[in-house]
Amino acid sequence: MSDPETHLREAAEWLARAQDVGQYGGVPAFYDAERKRWEASYPETTGYIIPTFYAYADHSGETRYFDRATRMAHWESDVQLDNGAVCAGTLAAPQLVPTVFNTGQVLFGWAAAFERTGEPRFADSLDRAAEWLVSVQDEDGAWRRYGSPFATHPLNTYNTRTALGLLDAARALDEPRYSDAARANLNWALTQMRPNGWFENNDLEDNRRPLTHTLGYTLQAMLEAGVRLGDSHLVDAARLGLERIAERQRRDGGLPGRLDAQWRSAAPWSCLTGDVQIAYAWLQLARLDRESRWIEPATRAIEFVQSTQDVATMDLARRGAIAGSYPRQGGYMGYRYPNWAAKFFMDALMLVSEVR
């Protein structure tokens, strides 16, 4: 198997090429291998690629990734809606409507850009977005309005990752109200957890069989937020779910793309994004618990995804990319290469190099 640094570099270079296709700074949502075309730029995921590129600039010593991250952040401010929110879908959507989850994901980018550059524009965008999220949050901490029109269900437990974005905003802007709003949502999310660690209302389409992608959003955000807030209930909840998922890891290192309420496999294919998101959370647990038992499943999951990445093809639209599913025709983003898969793959590879 190739050197992990080679796979990390190829993923970064694919995202950089994608950004160049998108123009003006945004990153296309995905490359469609069947139609041989790029989708339009996607504000949501461009937002959380920003901190990954800053981290990779540090990791690799290549300052061009720092510059690319900052260009993405400027683009996000350019396309931010007047009310402070971020739109659903790509910029090619027929109508640009404000959406909670997408707004939450761009908080990561603006917070990182402001902390790295000190540019007031990023602080302003971050503050307006966070204010909008607080203004549309329900009293119990959930968000029931302004769900994505591209998701089946308006109530999403995986908005724990929006809460984590608010914690970034609270830190960057020194604004405790945003931390309070984050904590309220995380406490609401705990009410959605069954005794076996499974969460209700936790999928884009089928809440009975959530994707490892949305499971990864929920569990990783709950774990990291619990550490930051010093809340053992959040950490324990995340640990329980991550333990159950580890029991379902296949011999090849991959995970079922969907899991049911008894944590049984509910899909014969893997969601590669979910594989590396879960691996990242396992690595965070390894660092938190100081237990090496989490490193082995995390490493196997990363190596599985790494084995699916083509770093030799001359087709630069696919070289270094991570597919939506394995096999590629699977039920999540079939025959497509989403930018967020490469982003979470990079995050996992950089973290495993620190934890090992």
Residue frames as qw, qx, qy, qz and C-alpha x, y, z in Angstrom:
[[0.000, 0.888, 0.460, 0.000, 0.00, 0.00, 0.00],
 [0.373, 0.637, -0.032, 0.673, 1.25, 3.49, -0.82],
 [0.311, -0.061, -0.457, 0.831, 2.58, 5.87, 1.77],
 [0.048, -0.749, -0.625, 0.215, -0.30, 7.64, 3.61],
 [0.128, -0.624, 0.044, 0.769, 1.36, 10.99, 2.90],
 [0.076, -0.012, 0.689, 0.721, 0.99, 10.29, -0.81],
 [0.084, -0.563, -0.799, -0.192, -2.73, 9.69, -0.38],
 [0.177, -0.745, -0.365, 0.529, -3.08, 12.80, 1.77],
 [0.132, -0.430, 0.307, 0.839, -1.29, 14.94, -0.81],
 [0.026, 0.191, 0.783, 0.592, -3.34, 13.54, -3.67],
 [0.097, -0.702, -0.701, 0.078, -6.60, 14.30, -1.85],
 [0.166, -0.708, -0.119, 0.676, -5.43, 17.86, -1.17],
 [0.111, -0.249, 0.528, 0.804, -4.41, 18.35, -4.79],
 [0.013, 0.441, 0.826, 0.352, -7.78, 17.03, -5.99],
 [0.116, -0.801, -0.504, 0.301, -9.61, 19.54, -3.79],
 [0.180, -0.574, 0.173, 0.780, -7.31, 22.30, -5.06],
 [0.081, 0.051, 0.715, 0.692, -8.11, 21.38, -8.67],
 [0.055, -0.639, -0.764, -0.068, -11.80, 21.32, -7.78],
 [0.147, -0.756, -0.249, 0.587, -11.52, 24.82, -6.33],
 [0.131, -0.337, 0.441, 0.822, -9.93, 26.01, -9.56],
 [0.015, 0.352, 0.821, 0.450, -12.86, 24.54, -11.51],
 [0.134, -0.726, -0.638, 0.217, -15.31, 26.30, -9.21],
 [0.270, 0.530, 0.110, 0.796, -13.67, 29.70, -9.74],
 [0.245, -0.724, -0.008, -0.645, -13.88, 32.67, -7.39],
 [0.126, -0.466, 0.687, -0.543, -12.93, 30.49, -4.41],
 [0.792, -0.114, 0.323, -0.506, -15.78, 28.02, -3.92],
 [0.135, -0.266, 0.943, 0.148, -15.42, 24.25, -4.31],
 [0.611, -0.005, -0.505, -0.609, -17.80, 22.24, -6.53],
 [0.772, -0.312, 0.311, -0.458, -19.96, 19.82, -4.58],
 [0.775, -0.128, 0.614, 0.078, -18.80, 16.76, -6.49],
 [0.205, 0.423, -0.671, -0.574, -17.49, 15.32, -9.72],
 [0.836, 0.206, 0.327, -0.390, -20.00, 13.11, -11.54],
 [0.306, -0.372, 0.792, 0.376, -18.03, 10.30, -13.21],
 [0.499, 0.423, 0.752, 0.076, -20.99, 9.08, -15.27],
 [0.333, 0.896, 0.292, -0.021, -21.79, 12.46, -16.78],
 [0.670, 0.091, 0.051, 0.735, -18.16, 13.59, -16.67],
 [0.030, 0.724, 0.116, 0.680, -19.00, 16.97, -15.22],
 [0.248, -0.036, -0.576, 0.778, -18.51, 19.02, -12.07],
 [0.189, -0.776, -0.601, 0.007, -21.43, 20.20, -9.97],
 [0.045, 0.839, -0.003, 0.542, -21.68, 23.89, -9.01],
 [0.244, 0.331, -0.601, 0.685, -19.84, 25.30, -6.00],
 [0.611, -0.520, -0.588, -0.102, -21.25, 24.29, -2.63],
 [0.120, -0.736, 0.275, -0.607, -21.15, 26.81, 0.24],
 [0.830, -0.505, 0.063, -0.228, -21.85, 24.27, 3.01],
 [0.950, -0.135, 0.059, 0.275, -18.90, 21.98, 2.44],
 [0.470, 0.623, -0.149, 0.608, -16.53, 24.65, 1.13],
 [0.365, -0.803, 0.150, -0.446, -17.03, 26.14, 4.60],
 [0.789, -0.536, 0.296, -0.048, -15.63, 23.18, 6.44],
 [0.857, 0.323, -0.020, 0.400, -12.88, 22.50, 3.93],
 [0.102, 0.892, -0.192, 0.395, -11.37, 25.82, 5.04],
 [0.534, -0.709, 0.434, -0.151, -9.98, 24.60, 8.42],
 [0.942, 0.015, 0.288, 0.170, -8.77, 21.40, 6.72],
 [0.636, 0.645, -0.014, 0.424, -6.71, 23.42, 4.24],
 [0.158, -0.869, 0.333, -0.330, -5.29, 25.60, 7.01],
 [0.797, -0.440, 0.410, -0.047, -4.32, 22.42, 8.89],
 [0.899, 0.267, 0.209, 0.276, -2.80, 20.91, 5.76],
 [0.320, 0.858, -0.190, 0.355, -0.77, 24.07, 5.17],
 [0.441, -0.732, 0.468, -0.224, 0.71, 23.55, 8.64],
 [0.909, -0.128, 0.396, 0.006, 1.17, 19.82, 8.08],
 [0.821, 0.411, 0.230, 0.321, 2.81, 20.09, 4.67],
 [0.405, -0.501, 0.124, 0.755, 4.50, 23.46, 4.93],
 [0.268, 0.330, 0.576, 0.698, 2.83, 24.50, 1.65],
 [0.038, 0.359, 0.310, -0.880, 1.56, 28.04, 2.14],
 [0.243, -0.046, -0.539, -0.805, -0.55, 27.89, -1.02],
 [0.355, -0.431, -0.824, -0.095, -3.12, 25.89, 0.94],
 [0.176, -0.483, -0.441, 0.735, -3.29, 28.68, 3.52],
 [0.111, 0.236, -0.233, -0.937, -3.99, 31.11, 0.68],
 [0.304, -0.207, -0.783, -0.501, -6.60, 28.80, -0.82],
 [0.274, -0.492, -0.769, 0.301, -8.38, 28.50, 2.53],
 [0.056, -0.463, -0.221, 0.856, -8.50, 32.27, 2.90],
 [0.198, 0.076, -0.509, -0.834, -9.83, 32.63, -0.65],
 [0.298, -0.372, -0.862, -0.173, -12.60, 30.15, 0.20],
 [0.201, -0.530, -0.588, 0.577, -13.52, 32.21, 3.26],
 [0.074, 0.321, -0.109, -0.938, -13.78, 35.39, 1.18],
 [0.276, -0.118, -0.734, -0.610, -16.00, 33.56, -1.30],
 [0.269, -0.463, -0.828, 0.168, -18.24, 32.41, 1.57],
 [0.060, -0.517, -0.323, 0.791, -18.65, 36.02, 2.69],
 [0.135, 0.158, -0.446, -0.871, -19.43, 37.03, -0.88],
 [0.402, -0.204, -0.749, -0.486, -22.30, 34.52, -1.15],
 [0.086, -0.261, -0.774, 0.570, -23.64, 34.86, 2.42],
 [0.069, -0.678, -0.641, -0.353, -27.33, 35.74, 2.44],
 [0.035, -0.618, 0.048, -0.784, -28.45, 39.17, 3.64],
 [0.690, -0.618, -0.054, -0.373, -29.93, 37.73, 6.86],
 [0.278, -0.679, 0.660, -0.163, -26.58, 36.15, 7.76],
 [0.865, -0.038, 0.482, -0.134, -27.51, 32.59, 6.85],
 [0.073, -0.370, 0.794, 0.476, -26.00, 30.25, 4.26],
 [0.697, 0.217, -0.207, -0.651, -28.11, 28.81, 1.46],
 [0.822, -0.029, 0.559, -0.106, -29.16, 25.21, 0.97],
 [0.831, 0.429, 0.316, 0.161, -27.58, 23.26, -1.87],
 [0.572, -0.016, 0.264, 0.776, -25.19, 24.62, -4.46],
 [0.054, 0.472, -0.007, -0.880, -25.24, 28.01, -6.10],
 [0.173, -0.013, -0.721, -0.671, -27.05, 26.37, -9.02],
 [0.068, 0.421, 0.851, -0.306, -30.13, 25.72, -6.85],
 [0.074, 0.611, 0.557, 0.557, -33.27, 27.28, -8.38],
 [0.299, -0.851, -0.090, -0.422, -33.84, 29.30, -5.20],
 [0.436, 0.271, -0.601, 0.613, -31.27, 30.19, -2.55],
 [0.599, -0.662, -0.230, -0.388, -32.99, 29.63, 0.79],
 [0.122, -0.639, 0.612, -0.449, -31.47, 29.93, 4.29],
 [0.885, -0.111, -0.442, -0.096, -30.71, 26.60, 5.97],
 [0.603, -0.748, 0.239, -0.138, -29.61, 25.83, 9.52],
 [0.910, -0.198, 0.247, 0.269, -27.22, 22.94, 8.94],
 [0.663, 0.526, 0.101, 0.523, -25.41, 24.56, 6.03],
 [0.074, -0.900, 0.130, -0.409, -24.99, 27.77, 8.01],
 [0.747, -0.621, 0.235, -0.021, -23.57, 25.82, 10.92],
 [0.904, 0.060, 0.186, 0.381, -20.94, 24.20, 8.72],
 [0.450, 0.700, -0.001, 0.554, -19.61, 27.47, 7.37],
 [0.451, -0.875, 0.111, -0.138, -19.04, 28.71, 10.93],
 [0.865, -0.284, 0.207, 0.359, -16.02, 26.40, 11.04],
 [0.636, 0.426, 0.204, 0.611, -14.52, 28.16, 8.04],
 [0.015, 0.867, 0.039, 0.497, -15.12, 31.74, 9.11],
 [0.660, -0.743, 0.113, 0.004, -13.90, 31.04, 12.65],
 [0.839, -0.119, 0.225, 0.482, -10.69, 29.47, 11.34],
 [0.473, 0.598, 0.188, 0.619, -10.15, 32.26, 8.81],
 [0.214, -0.913, 0.003, -0.349, -10.64, 34.99, 11.42],
 [0.749, -0.621, 0.190, 0.130, -8.35, 33.28, 13.92],
 [0.803, 0.044, 0.278, 0.526, -5.68, 32.72, 11.25],
 [0.413, 0.481, 0.249, 0.733, -5.81, 36.09, 9.49],
 [0.179, -0.440, -0.392, 0.788, -7.47, 38.55, 11.88],
 [0.017, -0.211, -0.449, -0.868, -9.52, 39.97, 8.99],
 [0.301, 0.154, 0.467, -0.817, -12.58, 41.80, 10.39],
 [0.575, 0.131, -0.406, -0.698, -14.70, 40.68, 7.45],
 [0.514, -0.024, -0.857, -0.045, -14.58, 37.09, 8.65],
 [0.058, -0.162, -0.718, 0.675, -15.58, 38.07, 12.19],
 [0.419, 0.186, 0.059, -0.887, -18.55, 39.99, 10.80],
 [0.621, 0.083, -0.615, -0.479, -19.71, 37.05, 8.65],
 [0.387, -0.046, -0.880, 0.273, -19.24, 34.66, 11.54],
 [0.096, 0.166, 0.559, -0.807, -21.20, 36.84, 13.95],
 [0.526, 0.159, -0.132, -0.825, -24.10, 37.42, 11.56],
 [0.604, 0.046, -0.745, -0.278, -24.38, 33.70, 10.81],
 [0.287, -0.102, -0.839, 0.451, -24.26, 32.72, 14.47],
 [0.255, 0.146, 0.332, -0.897, -26.83, 35.38, 15.37],
 [0.614, 0.083, -0.396, -0.678, -29.18, 34.03, 12.74],
 [0.529, -0.024, -0.848, 0.017, -28.82, 30.48, 14.09],
 [0.085, -0.151, -0.704, 0.689, -29.62, 31.63, 17.62],
 [0.367, 0.139, 0.069, -0.917, -32.62, 33.62, 16.39],
 [0.705, 0.077, -0.430, -0.558, -34.26, 30.58, 14.72],
 [0.295, 0.101, -0.918, 0.246, -33.47, 28.04, 17.47],
 [0.600, -0.529, -0.450, -0.396, -36.41, 26.62, 19.42],
 [0.434, -0.729, 0.292, -0.442, -36.65, 26.95, 23.18],
 [0.930, -0.297, 0.214, -0.036, -35.69, 23.32, 23.79],
 [0.375, -0.608, 0.576, 0.399, -32.48, 23.74, 21.79],
 [0.606, 0.254, 0.691, 0.301, -33.61, 21.98, 18.60],
 [0.153, 0.365, -0.310, -0.864, -33.87, 23.56, 15.17],
 [0.473, 0.389, 0.785, -0.094, -37.20, 22.74, 13.53],
 [0.429, 0.857, 0.158, -0.240, -37.34, 25.58, 11.03],
 [0.282, 0.840, -0.416, -0.204, -35.15, 26.20, 8.01],
 [0.749, -0.179, 0.618, 0.158, -34.24, 22.60, 7.40],
 [0.080, -0.334, 0.663, 0.665, -32.73, 21.72, 4.05],
 [0.720, 0.358, 0.043, -0.593, -35.27, 21.38, 1.21],
 [0.577, 0.434, -0.668, -0.181, -33.02, 18.60, -0.10],
 [0.044, 0.128, -0.929, 0.345, -33.47, 16.45, 3.03],
 [0.380, -0.392, -0.767, -0.338, -36.60, 14.45, 3.79],
 [0.504, -0.637, -0.550, 0.196, -36.93, 15.40, 7.46],
 [0.044, 0.860, -0.025, 0.508, -36.92, 18.92, 8.97],
 [0.592, -0.737, 0.270, -0.183, -35.73, 17.80, 12.43],
 [0.781, 0.425, -0.407, 0.211, -32.12, 16.61, 12.45],
 [0.766, -0.622, 0.031, 0.160, -30.18, 15.28, 15.41],
 [0.771, 0.114, 0.096, 0.620, -26.99, 15.64, 13.38],
 [0.070, 0.890, 0.036, 0.449, -27.31, 19.38, 13.97],
 [0.727, -0.615, 0.031, 0.304, -24.98, 18.60, 16.86],
 [0.654, 0.091, 0.217, 0.719, -22.39, 19.57, 14.26],
 [0.044, 0.781, 0.209, 0.588, -24.09, 22.96, 13.93],
 [0.593, -0.803, -0.060, -0.022, -23.76, 23.23, 17.71],
 [0.783, -0.249, 0.129, 0.555, -20.06, 22.44, 17.41],
 [0.400, 0.509, 0.229, 0.727, -19.76, 25.24, 14.85],
 [0.278, -0.876, -0.152, -0.364, -21.37, 27.60, 17.36],
 [0.749, -0.589, 0.028, 0.301, -18.69, 26.62, 19.87],
 [0.631, 0.144, 0.198, 0.736, -16.09, 27.68, 17.32],
 [0.054, 0.739, 0.239, 0.627, -17.91, 30.98, 16.90],
 [0.565, -0.812, -0.137, -0.056, -18.10, 31.44, 20.67],
 [0.766, -0.344, 0.096, 0.535, -14.34, 30.90, 20.95],
 [0.499, 0.319, 0.264, 0.761, -13.36, 33.10, 18.02],
 [0.065, -0.675, -0.225, -0.699, -15.66, 35.98, 18.99],
 [0.175, -0.006, -0.674, 0.717, -15.57, 35.52, 22.79],
 [0.499, -0.186, -0.115, -0.838, -19.37, 35.38, 22.83],
 [0.177, -0.069, 0.920, -0.343, -20.81, 33.07, 25.51],
 [0.655, 0.278, 0.238, -0.661, -24.36, 33.26, 24.08],
 [0.663, 0.414, -0.521, -0.343, -23.25, 31.10, 21.19],
 [0.188, 0.234, -0.923, 0.242, -21.82, 28.53, 23.57],
 [0.417, 0.097, 0.625, -0.653, -25.11, 28.53, 25.49],
 [0.724, 0.363, -0.098, -0.578, -27.06, 27.90, 22.28],
 [0.496, 0.379, -0.776, -0.094, -24.71, 25.05, 21.39],
 [0.055, -0.119, 0.888, -0.441, -25.14, 23.45, 24.79],
 [0.596, 0.201, 0.354, -0.692, -28.94, 23.70, 24.50],
 [0.741, 0.376, -0.369, -0.417, -28.91, 21.82, 21.21],
 [0.355, 0.327, -0.865, 0.135, -26.53, 19.16, 22.50],
 [0.279, -0.017, 0.760, -0.586, -28.72, 18.58, 25.55],
 [0.728, 0.295, 0.080, -0.614, -31.74, 18.24, 23.25],
 [0.591, 0.413, -0.658, -0.217, -29.81, 15.71, 21.15],
 [0.007, -0.212, 0.914, -0.346, -29.34, 13.55, 24.25],
 [0.589, 0.163, 0.480, -0.629, -33.14, 13.24, 24.46],
 [0.739, 0.437, -0.275, -0.432, -33.04, 11.57, 21.04],
 [0.249, 0.440, -0.861, 0.050, -30.71, 8.78, 22.19],
 [0.886, -0.231, -0.277, -0.292, -32.01, 5.30, 22.95],
 [0.711, -0.617, 0.335, -0.036, -30.45, 3.23, 25.77],
 [0.896, 0.054, 0.294, 0.328, -28.35, 1.32, 23.20],
 [0.369, -0.472, 0.258, 0.758, -26.77, 4.57, 21.96],
 [0.291, 0.375, 0.654, 0.589, -28.76, 4.90, 18.72],
 [0.044, 0.334, 0.166, -0.927, -30.24, 8.31, 17.79],
 [0.376, 0.674, 0.632, -0.073, -33.66, 9.20, 16.45],
 [0.286, 0.939, 0.153, -0.117, -34.09, 11.74, 13.63],
 [0.425, -0.681, 0.442, 0.399, -30.59, 11.25, 12.36],
 [0.556, 0.086, 0.659, 0.500, -30.59, 10.78, 8.61],
 [0.080, 0.244, -0.319, -0.912, -30.99, 12.76, 5.41],
 [0.500, 0.012, -0.548, -0.671, -33.68, 10.43, 4.06],
 [0.772, -0.231, -0.557, -0.201, -34.36, 7.33, 6.19],
 [0.303, -0.653, 0.450, -0.528, -34.36, 7.81, 9.96],
 [0.949, -0.216, 0.126, -0.192, -34.79, 4.06, 10.48],
 [0.905, 0.052, 0.142, 0.398, -31.43, 3.36, 8.85],
 [0.009, -0.966, 0.137, 0.219, -29.10, 6.34, 9.22],
 [0.708, 0.598, -0.257, 0.273, -25.98, 6.70, 7.15],
 [0.747, -0.308, -0.174, 0.563, -22.61, 6.38, 8.82],
 [0.292, 0.435, 0.087, 0.847, -22.13, 9.88, 7.39],
 [0.357, -0.679, -0.098, -0.634, -24.84, 11.41, 9.58],
 [0.844, -0.476, -0.214, 0.126, -23.90, 9.13, 12.47],
 [0.674, 0.072, -0.117, 0.726, -20.40, 10.49, 12.09],
 [0.008, -0.607, -0.054, -0.793, -21.66, 14.08, 12.19],
 [0.628, -0.662, -0.162, -0.376, -23.62, 13.43, 15.38],
 [0.887, -0.376, -0.150, 0.223, -21.12, 11.34, 17.32],
 [0.626, 0.182, -0.100, 0.752, -17.94, 13.22, 16.45],
 [0.059, -0.622, -0.028, -0.781, -19.54, 16.58, 17.19],
 [0.708, -0.636, -0.153, -0.265, -21.01, 15.32, 20.47],
 [0.863, -0.198, -0.166, 0.435, -17.64, 13.91, 21.51],
 [0.455, 0.297, -0.067, 0.836, -15.65, 17.03, 20.67],
 [0.271, -0.664, -0.096, -0.690, -18.25, 19.35, 22.19],
 [0.803, -0.549, -0.226, -0.045, -18.34, 17.26, 25.35],
 [0.742, -0.060, -0.164, 0.647, -14.57, 17.59, 25.70],
 [0.203, 0.442, 0.014, 0.874, -14.66, 21.34, 25.15],
 [0.452, -0.610, -0.108, -0.642, -17.55, 21.88, 27.55],
 [0.005, -0.301, 0.823, -0.481, -16.26, 19.42, 30.14],
 [0.741, -0.043, 0.143, -0.654, -19.54, 17.50, 29.88],
 [0.200, -0.255, 0.946, 0.018, -19.08, 13.79, 30.59],
 [0.627, 0.371, 0.579, -0.366, -22.68, 12.99, 29.58],
 [0.582, 0.720, -0.165, -0.340, -21.96, 14.07, 26.01],
 [0.119, 0.589, -0.794, -0.095, -18.67, 12.21, 25.90],
 [0.408, -0.066, 0.886, -0.209, -20.20, 9.03, 27.31],
 [0.684, 0.511, 0.340, -0.393, -23.08, 9.18, 24.82],
 [0.492, 0.720, -0.417, -0.257, -20.67, 9.51, 21.91],
 [0.089, -0.461, 0.882, -0.041, -18.45, 6.74, 23.24],
 [0.613, 0.130, 0.718, -0.304, -21.40, 4.35, 23.48],
 [0.706, 0.633, 0.095, -0.303, -22.40, 4.90, 19.86],
 [0.323, 0.730, -0.591, -0.115, -18.81, 4.61, 18.66],
 [0.346, -0.294, 0.879, -0.145, -18.40, 1.34, 20.55],
 [0.719, 0.338, 0.532, -0.291, -21.50, -0.09, 18.87],
 [0.605, 0.738, -0.185, -0.235, -20.25, 0.92, 15.44],
 [0.004, -0.627, 0.778, 0.039, -16.86, -0.69, 16.10],
 [0.584, -0.033, 0.788, -0.191, -18.67, -3.98, 16.63],
 [0.720, 0.572, 0.344, -0.190, -19.96, -3.74, 13.04],
 [0.117, 0.762, -0.513, -0.377, -16.64, -3.11, 11.33],
 [0.946, 0.300, -0.052, -0.112, -16.00, -5.60, 8.55],
 [0.857, -0.246, 0.231, 0.390, -12.83, -7.64, 8.14],
 [0.587, 0.473, 0.201, 0.625, -11.72, -5.35, 5.31],
 [0.304, -0.176, -0.243, 0.904, -11.95, -2.32, 7.64],
 [0.188, -0.277, -0.331, -0.882, -15.04, -0.79, 6.07],
 [0.255, 0.201, 0.670, -0.667, -18.42, -0.21, 7.69],
 [0.217, 0.571, 0.771, 0.180, -21.95, -0.85, 6.44],
 [0.114, 0.329, 0.207, 0.914, -23.20, 2.33, 4.79],
 [0.501, -0.468, -0.066, -0.725, -26.34, 2.30, 6.96],
 [0.199, 0.004, -0.893, 0.404, -27.11, 0.88, 10.41],
 [0.443, -0.554, -0.528, -0.468, -30.53, 0.19, 11.89],
 [0.439, -0.708, 0.140, -0.535, -31.83, 0.85, 15.41],
 [0.916, -0.379, 0.127, 0.027, -30.22, -2.36, 16.71],
 [0.142, -0.773, 0.544, 0.293, -26.90, -1.34, 15.13],
 [0.753, 0.110, 0.622, 0.183, -27.25, -4.05, 12.50],
 [0.189, -0.182, 0.556, 0.789, -25.98, -3.64, 8.95],
 [0.464, 0.629, 0.495, -0.380, -28.67, -2.09, 6.77],
 [0.518, 0.794, -0.190, -0.254, -26.69, -1.66, 3.53],
 [0.949, 0.027, 0.166, 0.265, -24.26, -3.92, 1.63],
 [0.542, 0.609, -0.041, 0.578, -22.10, -0.98, 0.52],
 [0.505, -0.426, -0.287, 0.694, -19.89, 1.44, 2.45],
 [0.095, 0.974, 0.138, 0.153, -20.36, 5.19, 2.71],
 [0.726, 0.194, -0.223, 0.621, -16.70, 6.19, 2.47],
 [0.052, -0.650, 0.142, -0.745, -17.29, 9.61, 4.01],
 [0.745, -0.564, 0.007, -0.356, -18.85, 7.96, 7.06],
 [0.925, -0.037, -0.229, 0.300, -15.95, 5.50, 7.34],
 [0.508, 0.296, -0.259, 0.766, -13.37, 8.26, 7.76],
 [0.327, -0.632, 0.060, -0.700, -15.63, 10.41, 9.95],
 [0.878, -0.447, -0.085, -0.150, -16.06, 7.50, 12.36],
 [0.823, 0.106, -0.231, 0.509, -12.33, 6.75, 12.16],
 [0.158, 0.563, -0.193, 0.788, -11.61, 10.37, 13.10],
 [0.600, -0.602, 0.056, -0.524, -13.90, 10.09, 16.14],
 [0.952, -0.216, -0.169, 0.136, -12.23, 6.84, 17.20],
 [0.616, 0.304, -0.242, 0.686, -8.87, 8.60, 17.03],
 [0.190, -0.633, 0.148, -0.736, -10.22, 11.43, 19.18],
 [0.843, -0.474, -0.041, -0.251, -11.31, 8.81, 21.71],
 [0.876, 0.066, -0.245, 0.410, -7.85, 7.22, 21.61],
 [0.299, 0.458, -0.255, 0.797, -6.34, 10.57, 22.52],
 [0.466, -0.576, 0.070, -0.668, -8.97, 11.33, 25.16],
 [0.912, -0.356, -0.014, -0.201, -9.09, 7.91, 26.83],
 [0.036, -0.699, 0.714, -0.008, -5.39, 7.22, 26.29],
 [0.771, -0.013, 0.624, -0.127, -6.42, 3.79, 25.10],
 [0.011, -0.398, 0.715, 0.575, -4.79, 2.25, 22.06],
 [0.401, 0.277, 0.873, -0.027, -7.80, 0.00, 21.44],
 [0.414, 0.775, 0.291, -0.378, -9.40, 2.75, 19.38],
 [0.018, 0.676, -0.507, -0.534, -6.40, 3.15, 17.08],
 [0.317, -0.068, 0.904, 0.278, -6.71, -0.27, 15.47],
 [0.394, 0.611, 0.687, -0.012, -10.28, 0.09, 14.09],
 [0.154, 0.894, 0.008, -0.420, -9.54, 3.68, 13.08],
 [0.147, -0.554, 0.665, 0.480, -6.41, 2.67, 11.18],
 [0.371, 0.172, 0.887, 0.213, -8.22, -0.19, 9.45],
 [0.337, 0.781, 0.489, -0.196, -11.06, 2.09, 8.36],
 [0.074, 0.851, -0.246, -0.458, -8.64, 4.69, 7.00],
 [0.241, -0.349, 0.809, 0.408, -6.62, 2.05, 5.16],
 [0.435, 0.440, 0.784, 0.037, -9.83, 0.67, 3.65],
 [0.302, 0.892, 0.218, -0.256, -10.81, 4.07, 2.27],
 [0.122, -0.730, 0.507, 0.441, -7.24, 4.69, 1.18],
 [0.433, -0.053, 0.849, 0.299, -7.35, 1.45, -0.84],
 [0.429, 0.666, 0.610, 0.004, -10.30, 2.81, -2.85],
 [0.075, 0.903, -0.071, -0.418, -8.53, 6.05, -3.80],
 [0.809, 0.414, 0.212, 0.359, -6.96, 6.08, -7.27],
 [0.254, -0.854, 0.184, 0.415, -3.67, 7.99, -7.15],
 [0.484, -0.208, 0.646, 0.552, -2.33, 6.68, -10.47],
 [0.471, 0.653, 0.579, 0.129, -5.03, 7.54, -13.02],
 [0.318, 0.048, 0.236, 0.917, -4.27, 10.24, -15.56],
 [0.165, -0.695, -0.525, -0.463, -7.86, 11.48, -15.23],
 [0.217, 0.150, -0.421, 0.868, -7.27, 14.49, -13.01],
 [0.511, -0.377, -0.117, -0.764, -11.00, 14.84, -12.30],
 [0.895, -0.325, -0.238, -0.194, -10.80, 11.58, -10.33],
 [0.678, 0.233, -0.499, 0.487, -7.17, 11.29, -9.27],
 [0.176, 0.153, -0.554, 0.799, -6.96, 11.61, -5.50],
 [0.526, -0.286, -0.056, -0.799, -10.73, 11.85, -5.06],
 [0.157, 0.021, 0.926, -0.343, -12.79, 9.70, -2.69],
 [0.287, -0.284, -0.710, -0.577, -16.01, 8.19, -4.03],
 [0.549, -0.371, 0.103, -0.742, -19.36, 8.49, -2.31],
 [0.906, -0.190, 0.239, -0.293, -19.77, 4.72, -1.94],
 [0.145, 0.447, -0.869, -0.154, -17.80, 1.53, -2.25],
 [0.512, 0.205, 0.544, 0.633, -18.55, -0.13, -4.58],
 [0.063, -0.095, 0.119, 0.986, -18.99, 3.08, -6.54],
 [0.330, -0.319, -0.587, -0.666, -22.57, 2.22, -7.52],
 [0.254, -0.317, -0.796, 0.448, -23.61, 2.06, -3.86],
 [0.100, -0.759, -0.633, -0.119, -26.53, 3.93, -2.39],
 [0.247, -0.855, -0.121, 0.439, -24.73, 7.10, -1.31],
 [0.130, 0.832, -0.307, -0.444, -23.60, 9.47, -4.08],
 [0.843, 0.110, 0.496, 0.180, -23.25, 6.62, -6.56],
 [0.671, 0.414, 0.284, 0.546, -20.56, 7.23, -9.22],
 [0.042, 0.933, 0.010, 0.358, -19.87, 10.62, -7.70],
 [0.647, 0.006, -0.371, 0.666, -16.85, 12.01, -5.89],
 [0.244, -0.916, -0.276, -0.159, -18.05, 14.49, -3.23],
 [0.274, 0.688, -0.365, 0.565, -15.67, 17.14, -1.98],
 [0.558, -0.629, 0.306, -0.446, -16.57, 16.38, 1.65],
 [0.994, -0.081, -0.025, 0.065, -15.34, 12.79, 1.32],
 [0.662, 0.435, -0.241, 0.561, -11.86, 14.07, 0.45],
 [0.155, -0.719, 0.254, -0.628, -12.04, 16.64, 3.27],
 [0.783, -0.498, 0.220, -0.300, -12.86, 14.10, 5.99],
 [0.950, 0.151, -0.102, 0.255, -10.29, 11.68, 4.54],
 [0.393, 0.605, -0.302, 0.623, -7.63, 14.38, 4.92],
 [0.451, -0.668, 0.258, -0.532, -8.72, 15.11, 8.49],
 [0.954, -0.272, 0.089, -0.093, -8.44, 11.44, 9.45],
 [0.838, 0.313, -0.164, 0.415, -5.03, 10.99, 7.82],
 [0.157, 0.673, -0.319, 0.649, -3.62, 14.06, 9.55],
 [0.618, -0.586, 0.258, -0.455, -4.97, 13.01, 12.93],
 [0.993, -0.103, -0.026, 0.043, -3.77, 9.40, 12.70],
 [0.646, 0.478, -0.292, 0.519, -0.26, 10.68, 12.04],
 [0.141, -0.642, 0.366, -0.659, -0.44, 12.53, 15.38],
 [0.786, -0.399, 0.189, -0.433, -2.07, 9.80, 17.46],
 [0.943, 0.150, -0.288, 0.078, -0.02, 6.79, 16.38]]
